[in-house]
Amino acid sequence: MARQILAIDAMTTDDCTFSVGVVHGGQWVNCVATTATGEALSMAKRQADLDRGVERMLALSGTTNDVTFKVTRGVTRPVWEPDAGTMALYEKARGIAKALGAELPHASAGGGSDGNFTGAMGIPTLDGLGVRGANGHTLEEYIEVDSLVERGRLMAGLLATLE
């Protein structure tokens, strides 16, 4: 398992990242583990890159030196690549933010959210409009309290523009 974790980590490129974040093995501390499991995450900014990454992961399945390594695919969020509708919605949100005295930058993070599903369906979608903060997904994660009002006003402005 340790060798496969290193191989999975080494597959990371600028187009697609891989990380193994959960590993379980063995039954008792004083016995050699007969089985081990791990969970990996792969992220990409383009669907074609994610598809290639998934194929590379699945290709790791096999048996070497009487050790079997089996890769199964879990929940896979589609990559959300902004289209014209999403960009038009973003421009509307950016204008509202500017009127409120705030900047609303655009970036593709390659991560996962519920927006991956709606965006991939062609529904204009924005993500990352929640409160500002830092150190996401860590024990040091925090929000900037002042951003509660700022983002609340932005959301109200967006809702007021709905037809």
C-alpha positions as CSV (number, residue, x, y, z in Angstrom):
1,M,0.0,0.0,0.0
2,A,2.8,2.4,0.9
3,R,4.4,2.0,-2.6
4,Q,1.0,2.6,-4.3
5,I,0.4,5.8,-2.2
6,L,3.8,7.1,-3.5
7,A,2.9,6.1,-7.0
8,I,-0.5,7.9,-6.7
9,D,1.1,11.0,-5.4
10,A,3.7,10.9,-8.2
11,M,0.9,11.1,-10.8
12,T,0.1,14.7,-9.8
13,T,0.6,17.2,-12.6
14,D,-0.4,20.8,-13.2
15,D,-3.5,19.4,-14.9
16,C,-4.7,16.9,-12.4
17,T,-3.8,16.4,-8.7
18,F,-3.9,13.2,-6.6
19,S,-3.8,12.7,-2.9
20,V,-4.4,9.7,-0.6
21,G,-5.9,11.1,2.6
22,V,-7.4,8.1,4.4
23,V,-5.6,4.8,5.0
24,H,-6.7,1.8,7.1
25,G,-4.8,-1.4,7.6
26,G,-4.6,-4.4,9.9
27,Q,-6.5,-5.5,12.9
28,W,-4.1,-5.5,15.7
29,V,-1.0,-3.4,16.4
30,N,1.3,-6.5,16.8
31,C,0.3,-8.4,13.7
32,V,1.2,-7.9,10.0
33,A,-1.8,-6.5,8.2
34,T,-3.3,-8.8,5.6
35,T,-5.4,-6.1,4.1
36,A,-5.3,-2.4,3.8
37,T,-7.6,0.2,2.2
38,G,-7.1,3.8,1.2
39,E,-9.1,6.6,-0.2
40,A,-7.7,9.0,-2.8
41,L,-9.0,12.3,-4.2
42,S,-8.3,13.6,-7.7
43,M,-9.1,17.1,-8.9
44,A,-8.8,18.8,-12.2
45,K,-10.0,22.0,-13.9
46,R,-11.0,20.3,-17.1
47,Q,-13.2,17.2,-17.5
48,A,-10.8,15.7,-20.0
49,D,-7.9,15.9,-17.5
50,L,-10.0,14.3,-14.8
51,D,-11.1,11.5,-17.1
52,R,-7.5,10.8,-17.9
53,G,-6.6,10.9,-14.2
54,V,-9.4,8.4,-13.4
55,E,-8.1,6.0,-16.1
56,R,-4.6,6.2,-14.7
57,M,-5.9,5.4,-11.2
58,L,-8.0,2.5,-12.4
59,A,-4.9,1.1,-14.3
60,L,-3.1,0.7,-11.0
61,S,-5.3,-2.4,-10.2
62,G,-3.4,-5.6,-10.4
63,T,-1.3,-8.2,-8.6
64,T,2.5,-8.1,-8.0
65,N,4.5,-10.4,-5.7
66,D,1.2,-12.0,-4.5
67,V,-0.2,-8.7,-3.4
68,T,-3.4,-7.6,-5.1
69,F,-4.2,-3.9,-5.4
70,K,-7.8,-3.1,-6.5
71,V,-8.9,0.4,-7.4
72,T,-12.6,1.1,-7.4
73,R,-14.3,4.4,-8.4
74,G,-16.3,6.2,-5.8
75,V,-18.4,9.3,-6.1
76,T,-17.1,11.4,-8.9
77,R,-18.1,15.0,-9.3
78,P,-18.1,16.3,-12.9
79,V,-15.7,19.1,-13.6
80,W,-17.5,22.4,-13.9
81,E,-16.1,24.4,-16.7
82,P,-17.7,27.9,-16.8
83,D,-19.8,28.5,-19.9
84,A,-21.2,31.8,-21.3
85,G,-24.2,31.6,-19.0
86,T,-22.1,31.2,-15.9
87,M,-19.8,34.0,-17.0
88,A,-22.7,36.3,-17.6
89,L,-24.0,35.5,-14.1
90,Y,-20.5,36.2,-12.7
91,E,-20.4,39.6,-14.5
92,K,-23.7,40.4,-12.8
93,A,-22.4,39.4,-9.4
94,R,-19.1,41.3,-10.0
95,G,-21.1,44.4,-10.8
96,I,-23.2,44.1,-7.6
97,A,-20.0,43.5,-5.5
98,K,-18.4,46.5,-7.1
99,A,-21.4,48.7,-6.3
100,L,-21.0,47.5,-2.7
101,G,-17.4,48.5,-2.7
102,A,-16.0,44.9,-2.9
103,E,-14.0,43.0,-5.5
104,L,-15.2,39.6,-6.7
105,P,-12.4,37.9,-8.5
106,H,-12.9,35.0,-10.9
107,A,-10.9,31.8,-10.6
108,S,-11.2,28.1,-11.3
109,A,-10.1,26.1,-8.3
110,G,-10.6,22.6,-9.7
111,G,-12.3,21.5,-6.4
112,G,-15.6,20.0,-5.6
113,S,-18.9,21.6,-4.7
114,D,-22.6,21.1,-5.5
115,G,-21.9,23.7,-8.2
116,N,-20.0,21.0,-10.1
117,F,-23.3,19.2,-10.8
118,T,-25.4,22.2,-11.8
119,G,-22.5,23.8,-13.7
120,A,-21.9,20.6,-15.6
121,M,-25.6,20.5,-16.5
122,G,-25.2,23.9,-18.2
123,I,-27.1,25.8,-15.5
124,P,-25.4,29.2,-14.8
125,T,-23.7,28.6,-11.5
126,L,-21.5,30.6,-9.1
127,D,-19.5,29.1,-6.2
128,G,-17.4,30.6,-3.5
129,L,-19.8,33.4,-2.6
130,G,-19.8,32.4,1.1
131,V,-18.0,34.2,3.8
132,R,-14.3,35.0,3.5
133,G,-11.8,33.1,5.6
134,A,-8.7,31.0,5.3
135,N,-7.1,27.6,5.9
136,G,-10.1,25.7,4.6
137,H,-10.4,22.0,5.4
138,T,-7.9,22.3,8.3
139,L,-8.1,22.6,12.1
140,E,-7.1,26.2,11.7
141,E,-10.0,27.1,9.3
142,Y,-11.7,30.4,10.2
143,I,-14.1,32.9,8.8
144,E,-13.8,36.7,8.7
145,V,-16.8,37.9,10.7
146,D,-16.9,41.2,8.8
147,S,-17.6,39.3,5.6
148,L,-21.0,38.0,6.8
149,V,-22.6,41.3,6.1
150,E,-20.7,41.9,2.9
151,R,-21.7,38.5,1.5
152,G,-25.2,38.8,2.7
153,R,-25.6,42.1,0.8
154,L,-24.1,40.5,-2.3
155,M,-26.6,37.5,-2.1
156,A,-29.5,39.9,-1.6
157,G,-28.4,41.9,-4.6
158,L,-28.2,38.8,-6.7
159,L,-31.6,37.6,-5.6
160,A,-33.1,41.0,-6.4
161,T,-32.0,40.6,-10.0
162,L,-33.9,37.3,-10.5
163,E,-36.6,37.3,-13.1
